[in-house]
Amino acid sequence: MAPNPQRNEVLITLGDYSTICRMNFDAIAKIEKATGPILHHIANADNCSLTLTDMINIIELSSVNDIDRDELIEAVQAVGVIVTFNEVCKLLL
């Protein structure tokens, strides 16, 4: 399945792991509940103020697929913080 840019979908790739994410109202509400105001993350993206837990939550909660959180965490560990941050920025910016 390929992401649909007209639905604001983005392919997130962390090494061999990939998922399609969409920042719709439901995802934003879940992310804000878990991590705080999304606009704060967007405004501070260049300051790298996102924690690793925030980045994992953003990917997990905006995914259009069912995600195994442990698999996502393993993928993040495999590729590292910088790659994960760059992928999350695709969603936020």
Protein Blocks (a to p, Z undefined) as FASTA:
>chain_A
ZZdfknopacddehjbccdddddfklmmmmmmmnopfklmmmmmmnopacfklmmmmmmm
mpcbdcdfklmmmmmmmnommlmmmmmmmmmZZ
